[in-house]
Amino acid sequence: MPHGDTCPFCITLASNGWQKASSKVLKGGHAEHIHANCDCEFAIRFDHNTTVAGYDPDKYLAQYNAAGGDINKMRRVNYAANKERINAKKRAAYALRQKNRGKKVSITDIAIQKVPLVAPNGADHQTAFFIQETHKELLRFAQTQNNSNEVACLLDLTTGEKLDFVKGDQVSVDVEADAASYHWLRTRPPNSVMLCHNHPGQSYFSMNDISVFMHYDAVRTMSIVTNQGKVWTISKTAEFDFAAAKESMSRAIAKSSGNKDRAIEIFLKECYNYGVERSE
């Protein structure tokens, strides 16, 4: 059900109208959202006379058809219509992150419950649920066994395997110092591994995060789940170009006069140029 800032992908799903629910869905085996950062809602009705006020699949289908069935075009149209409001929200979110940067937030049960479903690089639903459950387990482990400090975990998205959690402190976790994790980073097939970790201070990707992400061929995706349950991801696409990414980072550092946070912001704004996609 589109609600608030619903993305074009979910509007397209909503244009299909009411669909017959499986027994699994009726028992609660569904996601609250298809992916992160979208205000869509999941709804079930039990008879044909029931509906949701404002739900208009014909209107959503008209939007889809007007874009020629091109979801990316829908995104561009939506962004053009809401550019100022979207950018204002991004600036406000960035300012809040900077204000709270470094202040450790204790993990709560509510934060764990609100961890969203994310599907980096077009992951299927089974993989997305695997990632979501890992993020929740990671926060629970950090909450109960590491004083809400950093914890990391490696997943093999091709086999469904997962390593034990690695403990860090309030500002970092060194997965390369863990023997099993280091072995995976060095020996797993290219683009098979996802590195998940939390940031107690609500900060964004660090220089060390970007370095590990870029330099290990095995790592396809890296995620941050903050202690408040928000998730950010960066992923290598089939077009990933290490040399171009390295050059882009050098330019970003030069432009930022050594300000690492600013350099990362510049670097990730250009990430599509060298085969990296991000979600936030």
One Martini backbone bead per residue (centre of mass of N, CA, C, O) as a GRO file, in nm:
protein
  280
    1MET     BB    1   0.088   0.041   0.029
    2PRO     BB    2   0.084   0.348  -0.039
    3HIS     BB    3   0.285   0.575   0.181
    4GLY     BB    4   0.398   0.852   0.115
    5ASP     BB    5   0.734   0.766   0.035
    6THR     BB    6   0.691   0.596  -0.231
    7CYS     BB    7   0.827   0.398  -0.448
    8PRO     BB    8   0.815   0.295  -0.775
    9PHE     BB    9   0.832  -0.008  -0.719
   10CYS     BB   10   0.583  -0.018  -0.520
   11ILE     BB   11   0.381   0.109  -0.714
   12THR     BB   12   0.395  -0.121  -0.915
   13LEU     BB   13   0.289  -0.337  -0.724
   14ALA     BB   14   0.018  -0.181  -0.656
   15SER     BB   15  -0.099  -0.197  -0.960
   16ASN     BB   16  -0.206  -0.507  -0.925
   17GLY     BB   17  -0.355  -0.525  -0.681
   18TRP     BB   18  -0.523  -0.762  -0.548
   19GLN     BB   19  -0.394  -1.062  -0.398
   20LYS     BB   20  -0.351  -1.380  -0.345
   21ALA     BB   21  -0.304  -1.544  -0.051
   22SER     BB   22  -0.106  -1.726   0.120
   23SER     BB   23  -0.063  -1.917   0.396
   24LYS     BB   24   0.198  -1.776   0.484
   25VAL     BB   25   0.091  -1.486   0.484
   26LEU     BB   26  -0.151  -1.537   0.686
   27LYS     BB   27   0.082  -1.617   0.914
   28GLY     BB   28   0.315  -1.376   0.865
   29GLY     BB   29   0.504  -1.443   0.594
   30HIS     BB   30   0.611  -1.122   0.583
   31ALA     BB   31   0.683  -0.810   0.491
   32GLU     BB   32   0.653  -0.480   0.572
   33HIS     BB   33   0.881  -0.445   0.355
   34ILE     BB   34   1.065  -0.467   0.070
   35HIS     BB   35   1.239  -0.215   0.171
   36ALA     BB   36   1.421   0.037   0.238
   37ASN     BB   37   1.306   0.361   0.249
   38CYS     BB   38   0.985   0.291   0.261
   39ASP     BB   39   0.622   0.371   0.307
   40CYS     BB   40   0.513   0.110   0.274
   41GLU     BB   41   0.238  -0.130   0.310
   42PHE     BB   42   0.103  -0.418   0.449
   43ALA     BB   43  -0.197  -0.591   0.325
   44ILE     BB   44  -0.500  -0.761   0.444
   45ARG     BB   45  -0.782  -0.928   0.313
   46PHE     BB   46  -1.108  -1.121   0.370
   47ASP     BB   47  -1.269  -0.951   0.149
   48HIS     BB   48  -1.410  -0.785  -0.136
   49ASN     BB   49  -1.526  -0.529   0.047
   50THR     BB   50  -1.243  -0.464   0.123
   51THR     BB   51  -1.042  -0.170   0.194
   52VAL     BB   52  -0.827   0.113   0.131
   53ALA     BB   53  -0.792   0.422   0.180
   54GLY     BB   54  -0.660   0.544  -0.134
   55TYR     BB   55  -0.655   0.288  -0.293
   56ASP     BB   56  -0.522   0.307  -0.649
   57PRO     BB   57  -0.427   0.104  -0.899
   58ASP     BB   58  -0.495   0.276  -1.152
   59LYS     BB   59  -0.309   0.513  -1.085
   60TYR     BB   60  -0.044   0.347  -1.076
   61LEU     BB   61  -0.066   0.237  -1.364
   62ALA     BB   62  -0.057   0.513  -1.504
   63GLN     BB   63   0.229   0.583  -1.410
   64TYR     BB   64   0.366   0.343  -1.544
   65ASN     BB   65   0.269   0.399  -1.838
   66ALA     BB   66   0.381   0.694  -1.860
   67ALA     BB   67   0.685   0.553  -1.833
   68GLY     BB   68   0.689   0.290  -2.015
   69GLY     BB   69   0.776   0.079  -1.784
   70ASP     BB   70   0.991   0.276  -1.633
   71ILE     BB   71   1.122   0.300  -1.324
   72ASN     BB   72   1.351   0.507  -1.361
   73LYS     BB   73   1.167   0.725  -1.475
   74MET     BB   74   0.990   0.749  -1.225
   75ARG     BB   75   1.218   0.846  -1.044
   76ARG     BB   76   1.281   1.106  -1.201
   77VAL     BB   77   1.002   1.232  -1.177
   78ASN     BB   78   0.983   1.226  -0.869
   79TYR     BB   79   1.236   1.396  -0.815
   80ALA     BB   80   1.156   1.654  -0.971
   81ALA     BB   81   0.892   1.702  -0.788
   82ASN     BB   82   1.081   1.648  -0.494
   83LYS     BB   83   1.367   1.770  -0.463
   84GLU     BB   84   1.364   1.970  -0.224
   85ARG     BB   85   1.251   1.776  -0.008
   86ILE     BB   86   1.461   1.551  -0.034
   87ASN     BB   87   1.716   1.728   0.020
   88ALA     BB   88   1.624   1.830   0.297
   89LYS     BB   89   1.623   1.550   0.432
   90LYS     BB   90   1.921   1.486   0.380
   91ARG     BB   91   2.040   1.728   0.531
   92ALA     BB   92   1.912   1.662   0.805
   93ALA     BB   93   2.035   1.378   0.835
   94TYR     BB   94   2.330   1.468   0.817
   95ALA     BB   95   2.328   1.666   1.058
   96LEU     BB   96   2.251   1.452   1.269
   97ARG     BB   97   2.493   1.268   1.230
   98GLN     BB   98   2.705   1.481   1.305
   99LYS     BB   99   2.598   1.546   1.589
  100ASN     BB  100   2.605   1.219   1.682
  101ARG     BB  101   2.884   1.166   1.636
  102GLY     BB  102   3.027   0.927   1.869
  103LYS     BB  103   2.757   0.866   2.013
  104LYS     BB  104   2.660   0.624   2.199
  105VAL     BB  105   2.407   0.385   2.140
  106SER     BB  106   2.187   0.201   2.288
  107ILE     BB  107   2.049  -0.099   2.248
  108THR     BB  108   1.725  -0.190   2.153
  109ASP     BB  109   1.452  -0.378   2.092
  110ILE     BB  110   1.326  -0.179   1.891
  111ALA     BB  111   1.568  -0.157   1.700
  112ILE     BB  112   1.568  -0.455   1.619
  113GLN     BB  113   1.272  -0.468   1.505
  114LYS     BB  114   1.328  -0.223   1.277
  115VAL     BB  115   1.486  -0.380   1.092
  116PRO     BB  116   1.523  -0.391   0.765
  117LEU     BB  117   1.468  -0.481   0.448
  118VAL     BB  118   1.731  -0.584   0.224
  119ALA     BB  119   1.844  -0.575  -0.147
  120PRO     BB  120   2.130  -0.609  -0.256
  121ASN     BB  121   2.175  -0.643  -0.584
  122GLY     BB  122   1.893  -0.795  -0.615
  123ALA     BB  123   1.805  -0.968  -0.397
  124ASP     BB  124   1.638  -1.207  -0.285
  125HIS     BB  125   1.418  -1.284  -0.039
  126GLN     BB  126   1.587  -1.495   0.109
  127THR     BB  127   1.839  -1.316   0.133
  128ALA     BB  128   1.707  -1.073   0.272
  129PHE     BB  129   1.625  -1.230   0.529
  130PHE     BB  130   1.910  -1.317   0.606
  131ILE     BB  131   2.015  -1.030   0.647
  132GLN     BB  132   1.810  -0.932   0.855
  133GLU     BB  133   1.868  -1.149   1.073
  134THR     BB  134   2.166  -1.076   1.105
  135HIS     BB  135   2.127  -0.786   1.200
  136LYS     BB  136   1.966  -0.863   1.452
  137GLU     BB  137   2.175  -1.054   1.580
  138LEU     BB  138   2.401  -0.847   1.597
  139LEU     BB  139   2.260  -0.651   1.790
  140ARG     BB  140   2.207  -0.856   2.013
  141PHE     BB  141   2.502  -0.924   2.066
  142ALA     BB  142   2.595  -0.634   2.129
  143GLN     BB  143   2.395  -0.590   2.365
  144THR     BB  144   2.471  -0.865   2.545
  145GLN     BB  145   2.816  -0.899   2.467
  146ASN     BB  146   2.926  -0.564   2.386
  147ASN     BB  147   2.805  -0.293   2.495
  148SER     BB  148   2.713  -0.174   2.204
  149ASN     BB  149   2.934  -0.243   2.027
  150GLU     BB  150   3.120  -0.353   1.788
  151VAL     BB  151   3.014  -0.574   1.515
  152ALA     BB  152   3.094  -0.862   1.308
  153CYS     BB  153   3.000  -1.022   0.982
  154LEU     BB  154   3.012  -1.302   0.765
  155LEU     BB  155   2.870  -1.367   0.442
  156ASP     BB  156   2.749  -1.621   0.219
  157LEU     BB  157   2.535  -1.564  -0.054
  158THR     BB  158   2.576  -1.853  -0.206
  159THR     BB  159   2.547  -2.060   0.069
  160GLY     BB  160   2.448  -1.941   0.365
  161GLU     BB  161   2.684  -1.867   0.528
  162LYS     BB  162   2.815  -1.809   0.875
  163LEU     BB  163   2.993  -1.637   1.091
  164ASP     BB  164   3.113  -1.538   1.363
  165PHE     BB  165   3.125  -1.301   1.579
  166VAL     BB  166   3.299  -0.985   1.601
  167LYS     BB  167   3.466  -0.800   1.828
  168GLY     BB  168   3.466  -0.463   1.943
  169ASP     BB  169   3.448  -0.134   1.983
  170GLN     BB  170   3.317   0.183   1.965
  171VAL     BB  171   3.499   0.245   1.670
  172SER     BB  172   3.579  -0.072   1.612
  173VAL     BB  173   3.649  -0.355   1.380
  174ASP     BB  174   3.871  -0.647   1.325
  175VAL     BB  175   3.838  -0.885   1.085
  176GLU     BB  176   4.144  -0.945   1.006
  177ALA     BB  177   4.208  -1.068   1.307
  178ASP     BB  178   4.023  -1.291   1.219
  179ALA     BB  179   4.085  -1.595   1.098
  180ALA     BB  180   3.820  -1.675   0.950
  181SER     BB  181   3.769  -1.404   0.808
  182TYR     BB  182   4.039  -1.380   0.660
  183HIS     BB  183   4.009  -1.637   0.497
  184TRP     BB  184   3.761  -1.548   0.339
  185LEU     BB  185   3.878  -1.288   0.212
  186ARG     BB  186   4.109  -1.463   0.056
  187THR     BB  187   3.921  -1.736  -0.065
  188ARG     BB  188   3.673  -1.643  -0.168
  189PRO     BB  189   3.482  -1.578  -0.405
  190PRO     BB  190   3.392  -1.349  -0.603
  191ASN     BB  191   3.118  -1.187  -0.488
  192SER     BB  192   3.016  -1.361  -0.201
  193VAL     BB  193   3.050  -1.138   0.023
  194MET     BB  194   2.922  -1.013   0.340
  195LEU     BB  195   2.968  -0.718   0.540
  196CYS     BB  196   2.869  -0.688   0.874
  197HIS     BB  197   2.794  -0.387   1.075
  198ASN     BB  198   2.819  -0.170   1.347
  199HIS     BB  199   2.733   0.177   1.467
  200PRO     BB  200   2.720   0.333   1.767
  201GLY     BB  201   2.753   0.652   1.641
  202GLN     BB  202   2.588   0.667   1.353
  203SER     BB  203   2.784   0.637   1.139
  204TYR     BB  204   2.931   0.612   0.853
  205PHE     BB  205   3.143   0.539   0.637
  206SER     BB  206   3.470   0.453   0.647
  207MET     BB  207   3.784   0.428   0.536
  208ASN     BB  208   3.815   0.133   0.623
  209ASP     BB  209   3.564   0.029   0.491
  210ILE     BB  210   3.640   0.105   0.197
  211SER     BB  211   3.903  -0.056   0.185
  212VAL     BB  212   3.786  -0.339   0.229
  213PHE     BB  213   3.577  -0.332   0.002
  214MET     BB  214   3.786  -0.285  -0.238
  215HIS     BB  215   4.033  -0.506  -0.185
  216TYR     BB  216   3.821  -0.739  -0.172
  217ASP     BB  217   3.692  -0.960  -0.396
  218ALA     BB  218   3.484  -1.115  -0.212
  219VAL     BB  219   3.352  -0.841  -0.168
  220ARG     BB  220   3.030  -0.709  -0.245
  221THR     BB  221   2.912  -0.634   0.048
  222MET     BB  222   2.830  -0.356   0.271
  223SER     BB  223   2.720  -0.305   0.614
  224ILE     BB  224   2.516  -0.084   0.813
  225VAL     BB  225   2.399  -0.110   1.152
  226THR     BB  226   2.259   0.070   1.362
  227ASN     BB  227   2.163   0.116   1.699
  228GLN     BB  228   1.867   0.211   1.556
  229GLY     BB  229   1.821   0.020   1.276
  230LYS     BB  230   1.979   0.129   1.047
  231VAL     BB  231   2.049   0.087   0.686
  232TRP     BB  232   2.354   0.047   0.501
  233THR     BB  233   2.476   0.015   0.154
  234ILE     BB  234   2.740  -0.145  -0.042
  235SER     BB  235   2.796  -0.236  -0.397
  236LYS     BB  236   2.908  -0.443  -0.637
  237THR     BB  237   2.919  -0.453  -0.966
  238ALA     BB  238   2.994  -0.568  -1.282
  239GLU     BB  239   3.145  -0.262  -1.322
  240PHE     BB  240   3.374  -0.282  -1.141
  241ASP     BB  241   3.651  -0.036  -1.081
  242PHE     BB  242   3.926  -0.011  -0.904
  243ALA     BB  243   4.096   0.212  -1.038
  244ALA     BB  244   3.867   0.424  -1.051
  245ALA     BB  245   3.807   0.425  -0.746
  246LYS     BB  246   4.087   0.509  -0.649
  247GLU     BB  247   4.094   0.777  -0.807
  248SER     BB  248   3.839   0.899  -0.678
  249MET     BB  249   3.948   0.905  -0.389
  250SER     BB  250   4.186   1.093  -0.442
  251ARG     BB  251   4.010   1.333  -0.533
  252ALA     BB  252   3.837   1.354  -0.275
  253ILE     BB  253   4.070   1.419  -0.081
  254ALA     BB  254   4.161   1.676  -0.225
  255LYS     BB  255   3.884   1.831  -0.210
  256SER     BB  256   3.868   1.793   0.127
  257SER     BB  257   4.138   1.854   0.275
  258GLY     BB  258   4.131   1.569   0.459
  259ASN     BB  259   3.830   1.519   0.494
  260LYS     BB  260   3.696   1.215   0.534
  261ASP     BB  261   3.390   1.253   0.526
  262ARG     BB  262   3.387   1.424   0.269
  263ALA     BB  263   3.531   1.220   0.086
  264ILE     BB  264   3.314   0.998   0.106
  265GLU     BB  265   3.083   1.163  -0.004
  266ILE     BB  266   3.209   1.214  -0.282
  267PHE     BB  267   3.268   0.922  -0.362
  268LEU     BB  268   2.960   0.815  -0.340
  269LYS     BB  269   2.836   1.013  -0.551
  270GLU     BB  270   3.029   0.856  -0.787
  271CYS     BB  271   2.988   0.535  -0.781
  272TYR     BB  272   2.855   0.468  -1.062
  273ASN     BB  273   3.125   0.514  -1.234
  274TYR     BB  274   3.263   0.231  -1.077
  275GLY     BB  275   3.049   0.006  -0.970
  276VAL     BB  276   2.859   0.139  -0.735
  277GLU     BB  277   2.610   0.075  -0.490
  278ARG     BB  278   2.360   0.246  -0.290
  279SER     BB  279   2.202   0.267   0.035
  280GLU     BB  280   1.970   0.503   0.251
   0.00000   0.00000   0.00000
